[in-house]
Amino acid sequence: MTSGAESPALATVSPTVLVVDDEKNIRRTLEMVLSGEGYRVIEAESAEKALAVLSNPEQPVDLGIFDLKLPGMSGLEALSRLRADEATRDVPVIVISGHATVHDAVAAIKLGASDFFEKPLNRERVLVSVRNCIKTARLSRTVEQMRSELETRYEMIGTSATMQKLFQDIDKVAPTKASVLITGESGTGKELVSRAIHRLSPRKDAPFIKVNCAAIPRELIESELFGHERGSFTGAQARKRGFFEQAHGGTLFLDEIGDMDLAAQAKVLRALQNGEIVRVGSEHVIHVDVRVLAATNKDLSREVSTGNFREDLFFRLDVFPIRVPALRERREDIRLMADAFVSAFCKENGLRPKAIDNVVLEALANRKWPGNVRELKNVVERAAILSGDVLTIADLPEDPHVSPFEDESEDSAAEDTDVPVPAAHKSSGERLTLREYREAAERSYIVETLKALEWNISKAAVTLGVERTNLHKKIRSYGIKRGAG
């Protein structure tokens, strides 16, 4: 009797089915039926053994068929454990039983069983269900993978207009062969831009080689880029392929190109113009097919005018310029990035998900961020380490770019003077504007809070719900001194 089910035998890798039943005849029958259709079958006589099989990452299982009544742990309990474990919660499961009730069937479906069959089993129905369950699970994984790829398309986060423009530029230039010069301040994510261009290009399956030009000594840069022959200089004990050769067919990312030596610049220009390199100590010309992306935080046009960078190389690299915006130019993205950094940090370190207090998000949005995205990531991760389930203003490290309160002494006591409600008139008799009155009231409340907390700046910042550095600014702005009224 044939099932009419589509055989998976033509697939590159046969799907694996785990059959769990304490009856040897049932296991043997299902093994014969499934293997006859091209499936790979693993047998287990207990739920405990089945869970051990499913927990082995080197032996992935595409589908489990569990008997409901098993010695020891039941099929329902095993199903519950599978769904509670992140590693196995997506494995589809078919439940079978010879003594099941409607209640059992409903319970199994509620726990995430894909199907339920009573014994004796119908061969054709089982094969159709197995095929559909595996197909649906694989489709779900594909959708999840596509969603993940979409989210990490650029490995950069931002909904601001400047970032959308950046994403558009990447999409336009990635499919081409054009050289790209990526500029921007340190910490803005220039390397992420280069990787996004490579990943979205026809060369995505070929090598991506990164070279930090600033980190290579001047006397070694030529050897590192173009390679060398054995004995070409002291220490050259063997032939070495340079970065250009390693990147053949792919992408070479020259980071900090503005720090490259002029002599090396001339040879890089030749490689870009002719696709030819020569190893140090050799006369043999090697042809390479390399797309070059370069990045710098310097103004290369100014470097050209001062004679520190070759003009012809600058124009060769600057075919398609991309500028990565500083974080201060897209403050509206800070909240989104902070949430993403905390979520990723908690996941990577096995921590429970943490929320961020709105006061913290507001404080982050108001910082200067000369270190840009890199600095934001470091600050948020440090706060996540210090915090409980919610990141509060007390967890946020002090902003090192703001000068500390010049007369601060957190242990000194304040004078016991009453803080008056600000008057509504100036000394001239004129009434204050709303802004003037609001500032006067804010100053009075800050002084009152500082006095109540014995001028402890950190505690006052938490009480007032502002970042400590922001409180420092207000103290200086209002000219507040200890003992002020």
FITOR-765823 format. One record per residue: x, y, z of N, C-alpha, C in turn. Coordinates in steps of 0.2 Angstrom, whole numbers, padded with zeros to 4 digits, always signed. Each point is the difference from the previous one (the first is absolute). Last residue first. Example, Ala and Ser with C-alpha at 12.3 -4.5 7.8 and 13.67 -1.06 7.14 Angstrom:
+0064-0011+0035+0004+0006+0001-0004+0005+0003+0002-0028+0000-0004+0006+0000+0004+0006+0000
//
This chain:
+0101+0399+0249-0007+0000+0001-0004+0002-0006+0026-0012+0007-0004+0005-0004-0007+0000+0002+0019-0014+0007-0003+0005+0005-0004+0005-0004+0017-0011-0015-0002-0003+0006-0002+0005+0005-0002+0007-0025+0005-0002+0004-0003-0003+0006-0008+0007-0027-0001-0003+0007+0006-0002+0003-0006+0010-0023+0005+0003+0005-0001-0002+0007-0011-0006-0021-0004+0004+0004+0005+0003+0006+0009-0014-0017-0005+0005-0004-0003+0004+0005+0012-0018+0008+0005+0005-0002-0004+0005-0004-0013-0018+0008+0003+0003+0006+0005+0006-0003-0009-0014-0016-0005+0005+0003+0002+0004+0006+0014-0017-0010-0001+0006-0005-0005+0005+0003+0003-0021+0011+0006+0005+0001-0001+0006-0004-0016-0017-0002-0001+0004+0006+0006+0005+0001+0001-0015-0018-0005+0005-0001-0001+0005+0006+0014-0019+0002+0003+0005-0004-0005+0006-0002-0009-0019+0011+0005+0003+0004+0003+0006-0003-0024-0008-0008+0007-0003+0000+0004+0005+0004-0025-0001+0006+0004+0002-0005+0007-0003+0000-0020-0001+0016-0001-0004-0006+0003+0003-0006+0000+0006+0025-0003+0004-0005-0001-0003-0007+0010-0013+0017-0007+0003+0003-0003+0005-0005+0021-0009-0005-0005-0005+0000-0006+0002+0002+0018+0015+0001-0002-0001-0007-0005-0006+0000+0008+0006+0021-0004+0005-0002-0002-0001-0008+0016-0014+0010-0007-0002+0003-0005+0005-0003+0023+0004-0006-0003-0006-0003-0007-0002+0003+0012+0019+0009-0002+0001-0007-0003-0006-0003+0001+0009+0025+0002-0006-0003-0002+0000-0007-0004+0016+0019+0004+0001-0006+0003-0006-0003-0016-0001+0018+0007+0002+0002+0005+0001-0006-0025-0004-0001+0005-0006-0001+0007+0001+0002-0017+0017+0001-0003-0005+0004+0004-0007-0001+0007+0020-0011+0001+0001+0007-0003-0006+0004-0002+0000-0024+0007-0001+0002+0000+0001+0008-0021+0004-0009+0002-0007+0000+0007-0001+0002-0007+0022-0002-0004-0003+0006+0002-0007+0000+0008+0012-0018+0004+0002+0006-0004-0004+0006-0010-0002-0021+0007-0003+0000+0003+0001+0007-0020+0012-0004-0001-0007+0002+0006-0004+0000+0001+0023-0006-0001-0001+0007-0001-0007+0002+0004+0005-0023+0006+0001+0004-0002-0001+0008-0018-0001-0015+0005-0006-0001+0006+0001+0004-0015+0018-0001-0003-0005+0004+0004-0006-0001+0007+0018-0012+0001+0002+0007-0003-0006+0004-0003-0001-0023+0007-0002+0002+0001+0002+0007-0021+0004-0008+0001-0007+0000+0007-0001+0002-0006+0022-0003-0003-0003+0006+0001-0007+0000+0007+0011-0019+0004+0002+0006-0003-0003+0006-0012-0004-0020+0006-0003+0000+0005+0002+0006-0020+0011-0003-0002-0007+0002+0007-0004+0000+0003+0026+0005-0003-0004-0006-0001-0007+0003-0001+0020+0017+0004-0004-0003-0003-0003-0006-0006+0025+0010-0001-0008+0001+0004-0004-0004+0007+0025+0010-0003-0003-0006-0001-0008+0002+0011+0015+0015-0007+0000+0001-0004-0003-0006+0024+0002+0005-0002+0006-0003-0008+0001+0001+0012-0020+0006+0002+0006+0005-0003+0006-0003-0013-0021-0008+0007+0002+0000+0001+0006+0005-0020-0019+0002+0002+0007-0003+0007+0000+0000-0012-0018+0009-0003+0000-0007+0002+0007-0003+0013-0017+0019-0004+0006-0001-0003+0001-0007+0008-0024+0011+0002+0006-0003-0005+0005-0001+0002-0016+0021-0004+0000-0006+0003+0006-0004+0016-0009+0019-0006+0004-0002-0003-0002-0006+0015-0014+0018+0000+0002-0007-0006+0004-0002+0014-0003+0025-0006-0001-0004+0001+0002-0007+0021-0008+0016-0004+0006-0002-0006-0002-0004+0021-0012+0012-0007-0001+0001-0004+0007-0001+0024-0009-0011-0003+0004+0005-0007-0001+0000+0016-0020-0009-0003+0007-0002-0002+0003+0006+0019-0020-0002-0007+0002+0002-0001+0007-0002+0018-0019-0011-0001+0006+0004-0007+0001+0001+0009-0018-0013+0000-0002+0007-0002+0007+0004+0005+0000-0024-0007-0004+0001-0001-0001+0008+0012+0019-0015+0002-0004+0006-0006-0004+0003+0008+0018-0022-0004-0005+0002+0004-0004+0006+0004+0020-0015+0000+0000+0007-0003-0005+0004+0002+0002-0024+0006+0002+0002+0001+0000+0008-0014-0017-0017-0002+0006+0004+0006+0002+0004+0006-0013-0023-0003-0001+0007-0002+0006+0003+0002-0003-0027+0004+0002+0006-0004-0001+0006-0004-0014-0022-0003+0006+0003+0004+0001+0006+0003-0018-0014+0001+0006-0005-0002+0006+0004-0002-0023+0008+0007+0002+0001+0001+0007-0004-0023-0011+0012+0002+0002-0007+0008+0003+0001-0011-0019+0016+0001+0007-0001+0003+0002-0007-0015-0023+0004+0007+0003+0002+0000+0008-0002-0022-0015+0006+0003+0003-0005+0007+0003+0002-0017-0010+0014+0004-0005-0003+0005+0003-0006-0018+0012+0012+0006-0001+0005+0005-0005-0003-0020+0005-0011+0005+0006-0001+0006-0001+0005-0013-0022-0008-0002+0006+0003+0005+0005-0001-0009-0025-0010+0006+0005+0000-0003+0006+0003-0011-0024+0005-0001+0006-0004+0007+0004+0001-0001-0021+0010-0005-0002-0005-0001+0007-0005+0021+0003+0014-0005-0006+0002-0004-0001-0007+0025+0012-0001-0007+0001+0002-0003-0007+0002+0023+0004-0008-0001+0002+0007-0007+0000+0002+0007-0007-0022+0004-0004+0005-0002+0002+0007-0008+0013-0018-0003-0006+0001+0003-0005+0005+0010+0021-0005-0006+0001+0004-0004-0007+0000+0019+0000-0014+0002+0001+0007-0006+0001+0005-0004-0001-0023+0002-0007+0002+0002+0001+0008-0005+0020-0012-0006-0004+0002+0002-0007+0002+0018+0014-0006-0004+0003+0006-0006-0004+0001+0012-0006-0019+0004-0001+0006-0004+0002+0006-0009+0005-0021+0000-0007+0002+0003-0002+0006+0002+0022-0008-0007-0001+0002+0000-0008+0002+0020+0007-0010-0001+0003+0007-0007-0002+0003+0004-0005-0023+0004-0004+0004-0001+0002+0008-0010+0013-0017-0004-0006+0002+0004-0004+0004+0010+0024+0002-0005-0003-0005-0003-0006+0002+0017+0015+0010+0002-0006-0002-0006-0004-0004-0003+0022+0010+0005+0000-0005+0003-0006-0003-0022+0007+0014+0002-0005-0004+0006+0001-0005-0016+0013+0017+0004+0003-0006+0002-0006-0004-0023-0001+0016+0007+0000+0000+0003+0002-0006-0024-0003+0004+0003+0007+0001+0008+0000+0001-0014-0020-0003-0001+0004-0006+0003+0007+0001+0001-0015+0018+0004-0003-0006-0001+0005-0006-0014+0004+0018+0007+0002+0002+0004-0002-0005-0022-0007-0002+0001+0007-0001+0007+0002+0001-0005-0022+0005+0000+0001-0008+0001+0008-0001-0002-0007+0022+0006-0002-0002+0001+0002-0008-0021+0003+0011+0005+0005+0002+0007-0001-0003-0017-0016-0003-0001+0005-0005+0005+0006+0002+0006-0026+0006-0005+0006+0003+0000+0005-0005+0005-0025-0007+0003+0006+0002-0005+0005+0002+0002-0029+0001-0003+0006-0003+0004+0006+0002+0006-0027-0003+0000+0005+0004-0003+0006-0004+0002-0029+0000-0001+0006-0003-0001+0006+0004+0014-0021+0009-0006+0001-0002-0001+0007-0003+0023-0014-0003-0004+0004+0005-0007+0001-0002+0020-0010-0012-0004-0005+0004-0004+0004+0005+0016+0009-0016+0002-0002+0006-0004-0004+0004-0005+0008-0022+0006-0003-0001+0003-0002+0007-0021+0011-0001+0000-0006-0003+0006-0004-0001-0001+0022+0009-0003-0005+0005+0000-0007-0003+0008+0018-0014+0004-0001+0006-0003-0006+0005-0013+0009-0018+0005-0005-0003+0005-0002+0006-0017+0016+0005-0003-0007-0001+0005-0005-0003+0007+0023+0004-0002-0004+0007-0003-0007-0002+0005+0014-0018+0006-0002+0003-0001-0004+0006-0019+0009-0011+0003-0005-0004+0006-0003+0003-0010+0019+0009-0005-0005+0001+0004-0007-0003+0010+0021-0005+0001-0002+0007-0004-0006+0002-0003+0010-0021+0006-0004+0000+0002-0002+0008-0020+0013-0005+0000-0007-0003+0006-0004+0000+0000+0022+0009-0005-0004+0004+0000-0007-0003+0012+0017-0012+0004-0002+0006-0005-0005+0004-0005+0013-0021+0002-0008+0000+0002-0003+0006-0004+0024-0004-0007-0004+0001+0001-0007-0001+0018+0016-0002-0002-0002+0007-0006-0004+0000+0017+0008-0018-0006-0005-0001-0002-0002+0007+0019+0014-0004-0004+0002-0006-0006-0004+0000+0017-0004+0016-0004+0006+0002-0004+0003-0006+0014-0019-0003-0006-0002+0004-0004+0006+0002+0014+0000-0023+0002-0001+0007-0007-0001+0004+0003-0008-0026-0002+0006+0005+0002-0001+0007+0011-0009-0024-0004-0003+0005-0001+0006+0006+0005+0000-0028+0002+0003+0006-0005-0003+0006+0011-0006-0026-0006-0001+0005+0002+0003+0006+0008+0000-0028+0001+0002+0007-0006-0001+0004+0010-0009-0024-0006+0001+0003+0001+0001+0008+0019+0001-0014-0005-0001-0005-0007+0001+0002+0023+0002+0011-0006+0004+0001-0005+0000-0006+0022-0011+0000-0004-0002+0006-0006+0003+0000+0015+0008-0016-0001-0007-0001-0005-0003+0005+0009+0021+0003-0006+0000-0005-0002-0007-0002+0018+0003+0015-0006+0003+0003-0006-0001-0005+0022-0005-0007-0003-0006+0004-0007+0003+0003+0013+0016-0011-0003-0005-0005-0003-0006+0004+0011+0017+0013-0006+0002-0003-0003-0005-0005+0015-0005+0022+0000+0001-0007-0006+0002-0003+0009+0006+0025-0004-0005-0004+0000+0001-0007+0011+0014+0016+0000-0006+0003-0004-0006-0003+0003+0025-0006+0005-0005-0003+0000-0006+0004-0015+0019+0002+0006+0001+0005+0005-0005-0003-0021+0000-0010+0003+0007-0001+0006+0001+0004-0012-0020+0001+0003+0000-0006+0003+0007-0001-0012-0004+0019+0007-0004+0001+0003+0000-0007-0021+0010+0002+0005+0004+0003+0006-0004+0001-0017-0012-0010+0001+0006-0004+0005+0005+0003-0008-0019+0013+0005-0001-0005+0002+0005-0005-0009-0001+0026-0002+0003-0006+0005-0001-0006-0004-0018+0020+0003+0006-0001-0003+0003-0006-0005-0021+0010-0004+0005+0004+0004+0007-0002-0003-0024-0016+0004+0005+0004-0004+0005+0004+0000-0024-0019-0003+0004+0005+0005+0005+0004-0006-0017-0024+0005+0003+0005-0004+0004+0004-0002-0022-0019-0003+0005+0004+0005+0003+0005+0002-0015-0024+0003+0003+0006-0005+0005+0003+0001-0024-0016-0004+0006+0001+0003+0003+0007+0012-0018-0018-0002+0002+0007-0004+0007+0000+0015-0020-0015-0007+0003-0001-0003+0002+0007+0027-0004-0011-0005-0001+0005-0007+0003-0001+0027-0009-0010-0007+0003-0002-0005-0002+0006+0028+0002-0001-0006-0004+0002-0006+0004-0002+0028-0001-0007-0006+0004+0001-0006-0005+0001+0028-0002+0005-0006-0003-0003-0006+0004+0002+0022+0003+0009-0001+0004-0006-0006-0002-0004+0009-0001+0027-0002-0003-0006-0001+0005-0005+0004+0005+0023+0005-0004-0001-0001-0005-0007-0021+0010+0011+0006+0003+0002+0006-0006-0001-0023+0000-0015+0003-0002+0007+0007+0004+0001-0019+0009-0017+0006-0004+0000+0002-0001+0007-0024+0006-0016+0004+0001+0006+0007-0004-0001-0024+0010-0014+0006-0004+0000+0004+0002+0006-0021+0010-0011-0001-0007+0003+0006-0004+0000-0002+0023-0007+0001-0005-0005-0002-0007+0003-0004+0021+0012-0001+0002-0007+0001-0006-0005+0002-0002+0024-0007+0002-0002-0001+0001-0007+0022-0005+0009-0005-0006+0000-0007+0002-0002+0016+0017+0001+0001-0004-0005-0004-0006+0000-0001+0014+0018-0003+0003-0006+0001-0004-0006+0010-0006+0020-0007-0002+0000-0004+0003-0006+0023+0005+0003-0001-0007-0002-0007-0002+0000+0006+0022+0008+0001-0001-0008-0001-0007-0002-0002+0004+0023-0006+0003-0004+0002-0001-0007+0017-0005+0015-0005-0005-0001-0006+0002-0004+0016+0016+0005+0003-0005-0004-0005-0006-0001-0006+0017+0015+0000+0002-0007+0003-0005-0004-0011-0007+0023+0006+0003-0002-0001+0001-0008-0022-0001+0017+0005-0004-0004+0006+0004-0003-0020+0007+0013+0006-0001+0004+0005-0004-0004-0023+0005-0007+0004+0006+0000+0007-0001+0004-0017-0018-0002+0005+0001-0006+0004+0007+0000-0016-0014+0016+0005+0005+0001+0005+0001-0005-0012-0022-0005-0002+0005+0005+0006+0004+0002-0007-0016-0021+0006+0004+0002-0003+0005+0005-0009-0024-0012-0002+0006+0004+0006+0004+0003-0007-0018-0021+0005+0002+0004-0002+0006+0004-0013-0022-0013+0000+0007+0001+0006+0001+0005-0003-0020-0019-0004+0003+0005+0001+0007+0001+0013-0014-0015-0007-0002-0001-0005+0003+0004+0024-0001+0010-0002-0001-0008-0007-0003-0001+0013+0006+0021-0006+0003-0001-0002-0001-0008+0021-0007+0009-0005-0003+0004-0007+0002-0002+0018+0011-0010-0001-0007-0002-0005-0004+0004+0006+0022+0007-0003+0000-0007-0001-0007-0003+0011+0002+0021-0007+0001+0001-0004+0001-0007+0023-0014+0000-0002+0006+0003-0008+0001+0000+0018-0022+0001-0005+0003-0004-0003+0007+0004+0025-0014+0002-0006+0002+0003-0005+0004-0005+0024-0018+0004-0004+0005-0005-0007+0001+0004+0021-0005+0016-0004-0003-0005-0004+0005-0005+0015+0007+0017+0002-0007+0000-0004-0004-0005+0007+0025+0007-0004-0002-0005+0002-0008-0001+0012+0015+0015-0006-0003+0003-0005-0003-0005+0017+0018-0009+0001-0004+0006-0007-0002+0003-0001+0003-0026+0003+0004+0006+0000-0004+0006-0005-0010-0020+0000+0006-0003+0002+0006+0005-0003-0025+0002+0007+0002+0000+0000+0008-0003-0021-0014-0007+0005-0002+0005+0006+0003-0001-0020+0014-0009+0003-0007-0001+0005-0001+0005-0024+0015+0002+0007+0000-0001+0003-0007-0002-0024+0018+0001+0003-0006+0001+0008+0000-0001-0018+0018-0001+0001-0003-0006+0004-0007+0001-0008+0014+0019-0005+0001-0006+0001-0004-0006+0015-0001+0019-0007-0002+0002-0005+0001-0005+0022+0008-0004+0000-0007+0001-0007-0003+0002+0003+0023+0000+0001-0002-0007+0000-0008+0000+0000+0011+0021-0006+0001-0004+0000-0003-0007+0018+0002+0018-0003-0006-0002-0006+0000-0004+0013+0019+0009+0005-0004-0004-0003-0007-0002-0013+0016+0013+0002+0003-0007+0004-0005-0004-0016-0010+0019+0006+0004+0000+0002+0002-0007-0025-0005+0008+0005-0004-0003+0006+0005+0000-0022+0006+0007+0003-0004+0005+0006-0004-0003-0014+0016-0012+0003+0003+0006+0004-0004+0004-0013-0008-0018+0006+0003-0002+0004+0003+0005-0018-0020-0001+0001+0006+0004+0007+0003-0002-0017-0018-0013+0007+0002+0002+0000+0007+0003-0017-0023-0008+0001+0006+0003+0007+0002+0002-0016-0017-0018+0007+0001+0004+0000+0007+0002-0017-0019-0011-0001+0007+0003+0007+0000+0004-0007-0019-0020+0003+0002+0006-0002+0008+0001-0018-0014-0014+0007+0000+0000+0003+0004+0006-0023-0002-0005+0002-0007+0002+0008+0000-0001-0012+0020-0006-0002-0001+0007+0003-0007+0003+0000+0014-0022+0006-0003+0003-0001-0002+0007-0016+0013-0013+0001-0007-0003+0006-0004+0003-0012+0018+0016+0003+0000-0006+0001-0007-0004-0007+0007+0023-0006+0001-0005+0003+0001-0007+0014-0003+0019-0005-0006+0001-0005+0001-0006+0017+0016+0002+0003-0006-0003-0006-0005+0000-0005+0021+0009+0001+0000-0007+0003-0006-0003-0002+0001+0023-0007+0000-0003+0001+0001-0007+0019+0002+0012-0002-0007+0001-0007-0001-0004+0009+0022+0003+0004-0004-0005-0002-0007+0000-0010+0014+0016-0002+0002-0007+0004-0004-0005+0006-0003+0022-0007-0003-0001-0002+0002-0007+0020+0010+0008+0001-0007-0002-0007-0004-0002-0001+0023+0008+0003-0001-0007+0001-0007-0002-0010+0012+0021-0002-0007-0003+0003+0000-0007+0004+0017+0019-0007+0001-0004-0002-0007-0003+0021+0006+0012-0005-0003+0004-0007+0000-0003+0018+0018-0007+0002-0006+0003-0006-0003+0004-0005+0016-0021+0003+0001+0007+0002-0007+0002-0003+0003-0026-0004+0001+0006+0004+0000+0006-0001-0009-0028+0003+0005+0005-0005+0000+0005+0007-0016-0022-0005+0001+0005+0003+0004+0005+0002-0007-0027+0004+0003+0005-0005+0002+0006+0001-0018-0022-0004+0004+0004+0005+0003+0006-0001-0012-0027+0004+0001+0006-0004+0005+0004-0012-0016-0019+0003+0006+0002+0004+0000+0007-0014-0016-0014+0007-0002+0002+0004+0006+0002-0028-0006+0004+0005+0002-0005+0007-0002+0002-0020-0003+0014+0000-0005-0006+0005+0002-0005-0003+0014+0020+0002-0007+0001+0001-0004-0006-0008+0023+0002+0006-0001-0002+0003-0007+0000-0023+0008+0006+0002+0002-0007+0007-0002-0002-0008-0004+0022-0004-0004-0004+0002+0001-0008+0009+0014+0018+0003-0007+0000-0004-0005-0005-0009+0022+0003+0007+0000-0003+0003-0007-0001-0020+0002+0013-0001+0001-0008+0006+0000-0004+0002+0000+0024-0002-0006-0003-0002+0000-0007+0005+0021+0010+0006-0005+0000-0002-0007-0002-0017+0015+0003+0004+0003-0006+0006-0005+0000-0013-0003+0018-0004-0002-0005+0004+0001-0007+0008+0009+0020+0002-0007+0000-0004-0003-0006-0004+0023+0005+0007-0001-0002+0002-0008-0001-0022+0006+0008+0001+0002-0007+0007-0001-0002-0008-0015+0020+0000+0007-0001+0001+0001-0008-0001-0021+0013-0006+0002-0004+0000+0008-0002+0018-0022+0009-0002+0007+0000-0006+0001-0005+0022-0018+0007-0007+0001+0002-0001+0007-0001+0017-0021-0010+0000+0007+0002-0008+0001+0002+0009-0019-0012+0003+0000+0007+0000+0007+0003-0010-0007-0022+0006+0005+0001+0004-0001+0006-0017-0015-0004+0002+0001-0007+0006+0005+0000-0014-0011+0018+0007+0001+0000+0003+0001-0007-0023-0003+0004+0001+0004+0005+0008+0001+0001-0009-0014-0017-0002+0007-0001+0002+0004+0005+0005-0023+0003+0004+0003-0005-0002+0008-0002-0014-0013+0014+0007+0001+0004+0004+0004-0005-0020-0008-0009-0001+0006+0005+0006+0002+0003+0001-0019-0013-0001+0006-0004-0001+0006+0004+0001-0021+0011+0006+0002-0002+0000+0006-0005-0020-0008+0008+0004+0002+0005+0007+0002-0002-0014-0011-0015-0002+0007+0001+0003+0003+0005+0006-0022-0004+0002+0004-0005-0002+0007+0001-0007-0016+0015+0007+0002+0001+0002+0004-0006-0021-0008-0002+0000+0005+0006+0007+0002+0001-0004-0017-0016-0002+0006-0003+0000+0006+0006+0005-0022+0006+0005+0003-0004-0001+0006-0003-0017-0012+0012+0006+0002+0004+0005+0004-0004-0018-0010-0012-0002+0006+0004+0006+0003+0004+0003-0021-0011+0000+0006-0005-0002+0006+0004+0000-0019+0012+0007+0002-0001+0000+0005-0005-0021-0008+0005+0003+0003+0006+0007+0002-0001-0012-0012-0017-0003+0007+0001+0004+0004+0006+0005-0023-0005+0002+0004-0005-0002+0007+0001-0008-0016+0015+0007+0001+0000+0003+0005-0005-0023-0007-0002+0001+0005+0006+0008+0001+0001-0006-0015-0016-0002+0006-0002+0001+0005+0005+0004-0022+0005+0005+0002-0005-0002+0007-0002-0015-0011+0014+0006+0002+0004+0005+0003-0005-0020-0008-0009-0001+0006+0003+0006+0002+0004+0000-0021-0011+0000+0006-0005-0001+0007+0004+0000-0021+0012+0007+0001-0003-0001+0007-0004-0014-0005+0022-0001-0001-0008+0006+0003-0003-0002-0012+0025+0001+0006-0004-0002-0002-0007-0012-0010+0023+0006-0001-0005+0001+0006-0004-0002+0011+0018+0002-0007-0003-0007-0004-0001+0001+0027-0001-0001-0005+0004+0002-0007-0003+0009+0027-0002-0003-0006-0003-0001-0005+0005+0006+0029-0005-0002-0005+0005-0003-0006-0003+0017+0024-0004-0006-0004-0003-0001-0006+0006+0015+0019+0003-0002+0002-0007-0006-0005-0002+0007+0009+0026+0000-0006-0005-0002+0002-0007+0001+0014+0021+0004+0001-0006+0001-0005-0005-0013+0003+0022+0007+0000+0001+0004+0001-0006-0023-0002-0001+0001+0006+0003+0008+0001+0002-0008-0020-0010+0000+0005-0005+0001+0007+0004-0001-0019+0013+0005-0001-0004+0001+0006-0005-0019-0002+0014+0006+0002+0004+0006+0000-0005-0020-0008-0009+0000+0007+0001+0006+0003+0004-0003-0024-0002+0002+0003-0007+0000+0008+0001-0006-0012+0019+0007-0001-0002+0002+0003-0006-0023+0000+0006+0004+0004+0004+0007+0000-0001-0014-0015-0010-0001+0006-0003+0004+0005+0004+0009-0024+0003-0006+0003+0000+0000+0007-0003+0015-0024-0003-0001+0007+0001-0007+0002+0001+0015-0021-0004-0005+0000+0005-0002+0007+0002+0016-0007-0017-0005-0005+0000-0005+0000+0005+0017+0019-0013-0002-0003+0006-0005-0006-0002+0019+0022-0009-0004-0006-0002-0002-0003+0007+0010+0026-0011-0001-0005+0006-0005-0006-0002+0019+0019-0012-0006-0004-0001-0001-0005+0006+0016+0024-0004-0001-0006+0003-0007-0003-0002+0021+0020-0007-0007-0003+0000+0000-0007+0002+0017+0020+0007+0000-0007-0003-0007-0002+0000+0008+0021+0010-0003+0000-0006+0000-0007-0004+0009+0004+0023-0007+0002+0000-0003+0000-0007+0023-0005+0008-0004-0005-0002-0008+0002-0001+0019+0013+0009+0003-0003-0005-0004-0005-0004-0008+0013+0019+0001+0004-0006+0003-0004-0006-0015-0010+0020+0007+0001-0001+0001+0004-0007-0022-0006+0009+0003+0004+0005+0008+0002-0002-0013-0016-0012-0003+0007-0002+0003+0005+0005+0005-0023+0003+0003+0002-0006-0002+0007-0002-0009-0010+0020+0007+0002+0000+0003+0002-0006-0022-0008-0001+0000+0006+0004+0007+0003+0001-0004-0021-0010-0001+0005-0004+0000+0007+0003+0003-0019+0013+0006+0001-0004-0001+0005-0005-0018-0006+0014+0005+0003+0003+0006+0001-0004-0017-0012-0010-0002+0007+0002+0005+0004+0003+0003-0023-0003+0001+0003-0006-0002+0008+0000+0008-0013+0023-0005-0001-0006+0002+0004-0006+0017-0012+0019-0003+0007-0002-0005-0001-0006+0004-0022+0011+0003+0006+0003-0003+0006-0003-0006-0018-0016+0003-0002+0007+0004+0006+0003-0020+0005-0018+0007-0003+0000+0002-0001+0008-0021+0009-0018+0001-0004+0006+0007-0003+0000-0006+0013-0018-0003+0004+0006+0002-0003+0006+0015-0001-0023-0006-0004+0003-0002+0004+0007+0013+0012-0021+0000-0003+0007-0006-0003+0001+0017+0010-0020-0007-0004+0000+0000-0003+0007+0015+0022-0013-0001-0005+0005-0007-0003+0000+0018+0014-0018-0006-0001+0003+0000-0006+0005+0020+0010-0010-0005+0004-0003-0007-0001+0002+0026-0002+0011-0006-0003-0001-0005+0004-0003+0029-0001+0004-0007+0004+0000-0005-0005-0003+0024-0002+0011-0005-0005-0003-0007+0003+0000+0019+0011+0010+0004-0003-0006-0005-0005-0003-0006+0012+0020+0000+0004-0006+0003-0003-0006-0014-0011+0021+0007+0000-0003+0000+0004-0006-0019-0004+0014+0004+0005+0003+0007+0000-0003-0017-0016-0006-0002+0007-0002+0005+0006+0002+0002-0023+0008+0002+0000-0007-0002+0007-0003-0006-0004+0022+0008+0000+0000+0002+0001-0008-0023-0003+0005+0002+0007+0002+0008+0000-0001-0010-0021-0003-0002+0005-0005+0003+0007+0001+0002-0017+0017+0005-0001-0005-0001+0005-0006-0016+0001+0017+0006+0002+0003+0006-0001-0006-0022-0008-0003+0000+0007-0001+0007+0003+0002-0001-0026-0009-0003+0004+0005+0001+0008-0001+0007-0018-0015-0005-0003+0003-0003+0003+0006+0012+0007-0025+0000+0000+0007-0005-0003+0003+0013+0004-0026-0005-0003+0004+0002+0001+0008+0003+0011-0027+0004-0001+0006-0006-0003+0005+0003+0004-0029-0004-0002+0006+0005-0001+0006-0002+0012-0026+0005-0003+0005-0004+0000+0006-0012+0000-0025+0002+0003+0006+0005-0003+0004-0011-0007-0021+0006+0004-0001+0002+0004+0007-0018-0017-0005-0002+0007-0004+0006+0005+0000+0001-0021+0011-0002-0002-0006-0001+0006-0004+0004+0002+0022+0006-0001-0003-0001-0002-0007-0019+0002+0014+0003+0007-0001+0007-0001-0004-0013-0020+0006-0004+0005-0004+0004+0006-0002+0010-0015+0015+0000-0003-0007-0004+0004-0004+0001+0006+0022+0007+0001-0003+0000-0003-0007-0020-0002+0013+0001+0007-0002+0007+0001-0003-0004-0021+0009-0005+0001-0005+0001+0007-0003+0012-0006+0019+0003-0004-0006-0005+0002-0006-0006+0008+0021+0006+0004-0002+0002-0004-0007-0018-0010+0011-0002+0006-0003+0006+0004-0003+0004-0020+0011-0003-0001-0006-0002+0006-0003+0009+0000+0022+0005-0001-0005-0003-0001-0007-0009+0014+0021-0002-0006-0004+0005-0001-0005+0000+0020+0013+0003-0006+0004-0002-0007-0003+0005+0025-0012-0006-0004+0002+0003-0006+0004+0007+0022-0016+0000-0001+0007-0006-0004+0002+0016+0009-0023-0006-0004+0002+0001-0002+0007+0010+0020-0017+0001-0004+0006-0006-0003+0002+0011+0010-0025-0006-0001+0005+0002-0004+0006+0013+0015-0022+0000-0004+0006-0006+0000+0004+0006+0006-0027-0002+0002+0006+0000-0005+0005+0017+0002-0021-0006-0003+0002-0002+0002+0007+0015+0013-0019+0001-0003+0007-0007-0003+0002+0001+0009-0022+0007-0001+0001+0002-0004+0007-0023-0005-0013+0003+0006+0003+0007-0002+0001-0015-0015-0010+0004+0004-0004+0003+0006+0003-0015-0016+0011+0007-0003-0001+0004+0004-0005-0023+0003+0011+0005+0005+0001+0007-0003-0002-0026-0005-0009+0006-0003+0003+0005+0005+0001-0028+0002-0001+0006+0001-0004+0006-0002+0004-0023-0013+0001+0003+0006+0003+0006+0001-0004-0015-0018-0002-0002+0006-0005+0004+0006+0003+0000-0024+0008-0003+0006+0004-0002+0005-0005+0000-0028-0004+0004+0006+0000-0003+0006+0003+0000-0028+0002-0004+0006+0000+0004+0006+0000
//
